[in-house]
Amino acid sequence: MKTKIAFSILFFLNACIIIVQGQELVTREIDKYGRVSYKKNFSDLENDFNTKSLTWTTAIKISDYVNEDSRDMDIAMSSDSTLHIVYCDDVPGFPVGAEQRIIYKSKPLGGNWSTDLVIDEFSGVSPRNNHESSIYISDNDDIHIVFHYWAYDGTFKDQIGYTKYDKLNNLWSTEIISGNTGTVESFYNYPEITGTELNIPVAVWGYDNRNGNDEVYLTFNKGTGWQTPILISSVDSNTARYPRVVSIGNNKVFVAFQEYNNNGDSIAIYYRIFDVSLETMSEIMPINNQRQYSYNYNFDATRKDNDNVFISYNIQDTLYACTYNIINNTLSQSPYFLRTNINSYINYNLVSASSDDNGAIHIAYTIWNTLSNSVKYVKYTDTDGFGTPQIISTKYNSDKPVIRFGKDQKLHVVFCDNSEDTNNDGYLDREVYYLSSDITTAYQEISFERPSIKIFPNPVDDYLSIEGSSINNIEICDITGRVISSTKSDSLSKIDLSWLSSGIYLIKVYGNDYVVSEKIIKK
């Protein structure tokens, strides 16, 4: 039965490796751009996610209020390995229309989570229903938080709130940083904050309507107050949203965002570099080469190492990866991808990424709009691409989880579950959960044993050598998968490619119980 499934899948793929290991099936799928995705045991994909790569703690509930809606969380770690979390929660006892507040909690290394602290009402700022929060800890351990300051007065003109904890003076303060009057017109502005190496906080947000279109804006504070917001997205864009901001050194930040076309029916992802010292902005550059359909809207960006920013973005049911090189100011697409679901549903991948000290990327995600809304984890490296996904919580979740690598060498994940409407108020009663994993323990990579096939040299000038056992046929394909040459062969072959034009091709080697496909470069 499994063999039948494997070769049925082969029929639909342009290029892949299928390895039959007794009753175990392993595939490595390669799309027309050379991007690689590993698959194993197609007949039971969900069970395959339950690999024992990392040991995770049991998810514990962080939010305290029963039968209330808790969500929009973020997490960060200070220099002493204390965890800090922010999220919104419906807090009983507040005036009607101001119950949903931004909550802060902390957890020292080896200690317990603190009690709730409402942190969106200092400095005389009037309380409102507040949502989406982001947290950044500066090098001096000051805490910086931005959030959606929701206008519950019916004007639908919201603002971006900012709360700071000054550690030296043990002082909390809150202010509005998007302007004196509300300009944000959507729940989904998703503000985000980071800081430069000079501890200058930089905040971004989307859906800002101050110029007549819904745009992405940026502001910063050099110690003299928050500056007038600066337009990041195209001046004439229909809708821009979901910004990400990453500090990249030299007092600069990398800003990525989504932008709808004028028809409002598709989205592309773009980036710009903002120099905080010079207060200058680079031109708008694309991250993905073609626009996505409107339902493909999630991505994340994280500082990978000193020289690179990693970006993972979703197109339908597949995660792609690319890297922005800070030194060369270039963007390169990864040859790897991860197909996260192969059923008939449209699958939205809600993804969060974080890098460890070795430049490996750790991703937490959930698949929305399917029957499987568990929280999943996958590791990515430049050499191996995406590993095998692992379910880390089976709690029902349809919001984006958040993952962070900490100074304690642990991965920290927060997410909210979607439980039932237990108090019958017409709203889902979500709760915020936390779990972690120590990556210093052995990370048990899934081994993908492949046939002993050697294909060399690569890149190739005129002749390509193929060595292996039980070889039956060799095909050369263009990058679309179209076969342009087919040769009957044996265990030792030398293929004349002198007639090929320079470029990228796929070679398929067919054996008795396998198909191997590799990308080759013709000089």
C-alpha positions, -999 to 999 in steps of 0.1 A, spaced: 0 0 0 28 24 9 46 17 -23 15 26 -43 11 59 -24 47 68 -30 46 63 -68 12 80 -71 29 111 -55 58 107 -79 34 111 -108 25 146 -96 60 159 -88 85 175 -111 114 160 -93 119 141 -61 138 114 -44 118 83 -33 136 58 -11 120 25 -2 134 12 31 115 -19 38 81 -6 47 94 30 53 90 57 27 112 87 25 110 114 -2 129 145 -9 108 168 -32 125 193 -54 104 220 -71 113 237 -104 135 262 -87 156 235 -70 139 241 -35 140 209 -15 114 195 9 117 162 28 87 139 33 84 106 51 55 82 53 29 100 31 2 76 43 3 90 78 17 126 76 3 138 109 19 110 129 52 116 112 52 151 128 55 133 161 92 128 159 113 129 190 138 156 179 136 178 209 121 172 244 95 199 252 80 207 285 43 203 290 24 235 280 13 255 311 -14 282 312 0 317 318 -32 338 317 -50 338 350 -86 349 342 -110 320 337 -135 322 308 -118 353 294 -101 359 260 -63 360 262 -42 363 230 -18 385 210 13 375 230 50 381 227 80 370 248 116 382 254 145 375 277 167 400 297 204 396 304 198 377 336 178 351 317 145 364 332 116 358 308 91 386 301 58 380 285 30 404 273 -5 396 260 -40 410 260 -66 397 283 -102 405 293 -97 417 328 -128 417 351 -136 448 370 -126 474 344 -153 497 329 -173 483 300 -154 489 268 -120 489 285 -118 453 298 -93 440 273 -59 452 286 -22 445 280 -8 422 307 28 418 317 44 389 336 80 378 343 97 346 353 132 346 367 156 318 359 145 288 380 115 307 394 78 310 389 57 334 368 48 366 385 12 379 390 -5 399 363 4 435 359 -18 458 337 8 480 319 -13 501 294 -27 528 318 3 548 332 11 585 327 -26 594 325 -34 575 293 -71 567 293 -78 530 294 -93 513 263 -97 479 248 -61 471 237 -47 442 216 -16 430 197 15 435 218 52 433 211 81 434 236 118 443 233 144 442 261 173 467 256 209 460 267 204 480 299 173 457 306 148 485 301 115 469 288 98 484 257 63 473 247 41 485 219 4 476 214 -28 484 195 -46 511 214 -82 504 204 -108 532 201 -139 517 215 -158 550 211 -171 540 176 -147 562 156 -127 532 144 -96 555 146 -72 536 168 -36 545 179 -4 528 188 5 527 225 39 524 240 48 513 275 83 515 290 98 501 322 128 521 333 148 496 353 172 521 369 144 542 383 119 513 387 93 533 367 66 523 343 52 549 318 28 548 288 22 571 259 8 573 224 35 572 197 14 572 165 2 608 168 -22 629 188 -53 615 170 -62 580 160 -52 569 125 -52 531 126 -83 515 111 -79 478 117 -75 452 145 -47 438 124 -20 465 125 3 442 144 28 467 159 63 455 165 93 469 183 130 464 184 161 485 193 194 493 178 228 485 194 227 521 208 194 511 227 173 533 204 138 518 203 122 515 168 85 507 163 65 498 132 28 492 125 4 488 96 -31 498 85 -24 535 92 -49 557 73 -34 592 80 -27 598 43 -59 583 29 -45 548 23 -37 521 48 0 522 51 30 509 72 47 535 94 79 537 115 89 558 145 119 559 168 131 576 200 167 588 204 160 601 239 142 633 229 108 618 223 92 597 196 96 612 161 68 619 137 59 586 120 77 579 87 59 562 58 75 528 50 51 513 24 43 527 -11 26 561 -10 -2 548 -33 -6 513 -20 -41 500 -13 -33 483 20 0 476 38 2 456 70 19 431 91 54 448 94 84 431 109 115 451 122 149 436 129 180 454 142 210 448 118 238 468 134 254 502 124 222 517 140 201 504 111 169 483 110 155 459 84 118 464 79 96 439 61 59 443 53 31 431 32 14 453 6 -19 447 -13 -21 456 -50 -46 483 -60 -73 458 -66 -69 444 -31 -69 408 -43 -32 398 -38 -3 405 -16 35 409 -21 62 411 6 87 439 5 116 453 26 135 485 33 165 495 54 161 524 77 193 542 90 183 555 124 215 577 127 210 594 93 172 591 93 173 578 57 154 550 41 164 527 12 142 520 -17 114 494 -15 126 460 -26 106 427 -31 112 397 -9 91 372 -29 93 374 -67 56 372 -74 25 383 -56 7 359 -33 -30 353 -32 -48 373 -6 -51 344 19 -13 338 19 -4 365 44 20 353 71 58 356 74 85 364 99 120 378 100 148 373 125 185 382 128 203 350 118 239 360 125 261 390 123 258 392 85 223 380 77 186 383 83 164 352 78 129 355 64 103 327 61 71 333 42 40 314 34 25 307 0 -6 286 4 4 254 21 42 259 18 69 277 38 98 293 19 130 308 31 153 336 20 182 355 35 191 392 34 228 398 35 236 429 55 271 434 42 263 430 5 228 444 7 215 415 -13 185 391 -9 188 354 -19 161 328 -20 168 294 -3 166 263 -25 146 246 3 109 247 12 86 229 35 52 217 24 32 217 57 1 199 46 -10 180 15 -48 177 20 -74 195 -1 -78 225 22 -62 259 17 -37 261 45 -25 293 61 8 288 79 11 312 109 48 313 115 74 326 140 112 323 137 142 327 159 179 320 155 202 303 179 239 312 185 250 289 157 228 305 130 203 276 129 167 288 126 139 275 149 104 279 137 71 275 155 39 275 134 4 264 132 -17 256 102 -50 275 101 -81 264 82 -74 227 85 -86 200 109 -51 201 126 -44 233 145 -18 220 169 14 239 175 44 226 155 81 231 155 107 227 127 144 234 125 160 251 94 197 253 85 214 265 53 230 231 47 200 208 53 170 231 48 139 223 68 140 193 91 110 171 100 82 190 117 73 180 153 41 186 171 49 203 204 14 209 217 -19 193 207 -40 222 221 -63 236 195 -46 268 182 -54 290 152 -33 321 161 4 326 154 26 311 181 58 330 191 92 313 195 124 328 209 159 315 216 171 327 249 204 334 266 198 302 287 202 281 255 165 272 255 137 277 230 107 294 245 73 292 229 40 310 237 7 304 221 -30 307 228 -55 278 225 -90 282 211 -112 266 237 -150 266 238 -172 296 247 -175 283 283 -193 314 296 -217 316 266 -209 352 257 -204 346 220 -166 347 220 -139 321 221 -123 319 255 -86 317 245 -59 312 270 -21 319 267 2 289 272 40 286 275 64 257 269 102 253 264 129 230 252 167 229 260 186 226 227 218 217 244 204 182 247 210 161 216 190 172 187 181 140 170 179 147 133 158 124 112 182 104 90 173 102 54 194 74 41 197 76 3 211 52 -23 248 53 -28 246 73 -60 274 97 -69 268 125 -94 299 146 -102 313 170 -110 288 197 -101 291 224 -116 299 204 -148 316 214 -181 310 187 -207 308 152 -190 288 142 -160 297 110 -142 271 89 -123 282 60 -101 259 36 -82 242 3 -83 211 -10 -101 208 21 -124 182 16 -151 177 50 -167 190 86 -165 170 117 -175 180 153 -179 152 178 -173 150 216 -175 139 235 -143 102 230 -151 107 193 -150 104 187 -188 125 158 -199 150 169 -226 172 138 -226 168 101 -216 195 75 -215 194 38 -207 222 30 -183 239 6 -159 259 10 -127 286 32 -142 277 60 -166 292 91 -182 268 115 -198 278 140 -225 263 174 -216 285 195 -239 255 202 -260 236 219 -232 235 256 -227 247 271 -195 221 270 -167 204 249 -140 190 215 -148 177 184 -130 191 150 -134 169 120 -125 186 86 -118 161 57 -119 170 24 -101 153 -8 -91 138 6 -60 145 43 -60 145 76 -79 172 101 -72 169 137 -84 196 163 -81 200 199 -93 231 204 -115 247 235 -129 260 235 -164 289 259 -169 
